Amino acid sequence: MNELEKTVPAEELVNPTPSETCAVETSPAEDISEAADRMENESAEETPVNYHNMGKAELNEAMRSILAENRMDAHREVTAIKQAFFNIRSRESMEEVNAFVEAGNDPRDFSSVPDAEESEFKTMYAEFKEKRAAYLAAEEARRQENLNKKQAILDRIREIAEDIDNVNVKFSEFQQLQQDFKAVKDIPATAETEIWKNFQTVVEQYYDHLKMNKELRDLDFKKNLEAKKALVEEARRLEAQSDPVAAFRSLQSLHDEWRNIGPVAKELRESLWEEFKEASTVINRRHQEYFEQRKASELANEEAKTRLCDEIEAIDLATLNSFNAWTASTEKVIELQKKWKEYGFASKKANTALYARFRKACDDFFAGKTEYFQKTKDEFNVNLEKKTALCEKAEALKDSGDIRKAANEVVKLQAEWKKIGSVPRKQSDAIWQRFQTACNYFFDERKKLNSAKRDEENANLEAKRAVIAKLKELPLDGDRREVIGQVKELQGEWQKIGFVPFKLKDKVYAEYREVCDALYGAYEARENKARMSNFRERVSELKDGGHKLDRERDKLLRAYESRKAELKTIENNMGFFNVKSSAGNSMVREMENKIKRLKEDMAQIEQKIAILDAEA
């Protein structure tokens, strides 16, 4: 490929405009030549070596091979090798930093370990850049020298064409000069079009001035006409070829041949060129449509692969906190990898970057999975040790003489067991069965003890109900001393009876309290009534003394205030008792009874004061 062909954009080659194809007889061939060379490069790049699947040693070997073969035109391969190599080094450096930090070190103290393979690669890469710079300079000098040669040949042809008197004599030299001109290849791209147009102009000028035998000139034109018509037919037959790229390459060869064939009669030149141009346009259009379709397909693949990258990157590893969650996400990632393989290549510009992005997302996912499973495995082993220790504690309690106390300790061990997480699946059933067996031993023993206790409590319940029945049989209007004495005897009997079933404790006590209160209340009321009657008689005796009533009243008032102060003190002190304990409940009941007696005393004093006030 010459420099002119390297600088013309591919869009201009695959879609030439009418003005470009019709300007001169040979301009389409120049365009097609360049496009064909570009297609060779693109075809070579369609199946590139995937350097991202190689290791550092393989990449160094590939670089070493390029230098050994002195392939200074392989700069694209070198760029791909460089990118793949430093992607590997980047991942290795990240792993070294992570390992350094996980060992408990400060990341700021990290220092990368020199890599021999990286040093070797950098040396080879620097050597390649130096050699390529020299190669490009030499190529440019060679093209400039070729341009000078062509220009010298062109100047000589112009001299011959302008020497009308000797044009026939110089025909052989003219033909040799044409061959010499065409034999010189690769000139600077900026001079290619102009030098070729100048060549065509001076050649046509020569033929116009040529005063040679008409039969010889007509024979040359006829031969060229037949050759060019054959090229037109071959170009038309390319339309039936199924591969548009192969057809385009073949067309480029036809244009090269057209260029090398001499001119035809002047009156046929334009029409013959139009036929060849029309056939070429069909091939060019198919070639352009092919690349437009491929571009659309590559764009669709790029969008699809971008969505796959987005989807796998959207997986939040922080939310995957169970084996099931990781398994489900793993299946999803594998499915995305299968879809990736189903899509074709994206555009050359995006394909490598997309693959690197997708590969990184997959690597990050599986690295996170490995880390989670290892961490979980360690946690499971720690949990197994904890649960084994609980089993040993539960089994050691069998030697305890107090089954109830041991059972309570087992309950605490069960609470600890619930707080401990899972263990490895292989040991899960066995460790649970061991712990359950140890616990059940104590609960079975406690159940036996509780059964005997319930029998005793039921017997106590019957005994207390018998006491209540006896209390209910006592009269409310009998001799106070005799009845109250019997009540106290029955109360003493009640106190000696043990516990009853817990759920009936309050009910039977309330029934007992109600009977006792009724008996005490009835006889207390009779006694209060008698005392009040005696007080009225005493008031009548004190009535004649006037001042004696006042002293009595003052005495009652002092007694009232004394009980009132005592009542307030007791009510304040009740706030300091812990009613949750049995001792606290007992003292609260005692306080409540005392408050009740104080209020009753105060009510009686108020009645007595009222009697005194009525008699005053």
Buried (B, 14 or more C-beta within 10 A) or exposed (E): EBBBBEEBEBEEBBBBEEEBBBEBBBBBBBBBBBBBBBBEEBEEEEEBEEBBEBEBEBBBEBBEEBBEEEBBEBBEBBEBBBBBBBBBBEEBBEEBBBEBEEEEEEEEEBEEEEBEBBEBBBEBBEEBEEBBEEBEEEBEEEBEEBBEBBBBBBEBBBEBBEEEEEBEEBBEEBEEBBEBBEEBEBBBBEBBBEBBBBBBBBBBBBBEBBEEEEEEBEEBBEEBBEBBBEBBEBBBEBEEBEEBBEBBBBBBBBBBBBBEBBBBEEEBBEEBBEBBBEBBBBBBBBBBEBBEEBEEBBEEBBEBBBEBBEBBBEBEBEEBEEEEEBEEBBEBBEEBBEBBEEBEBBBEEBBBEBBBBBBBBBEBBEEBBEEBEEEBEEEBEEBBEBBBEBBEBBBEBEEEEEBBEBBEBBEEBBEEBEEBEBBEEEBBEEBBEBBBEBBEBBBEBBEEEBEEBEEEBEEBBEBBBEBBEBBEEBEEEBEBEEBBEBBEEBEEBBEEBEEBBEEBBEEBBEBBEEBBEBBEEBBBEEEBEEEEEEBEEEBEEBEEEEEEBEEBBEEBEEBBEBBBEBBEEBEEEBEEBEEEEEEEEEBBEEBEEEBEEBEEBBEBBEBBBEBBEEEE
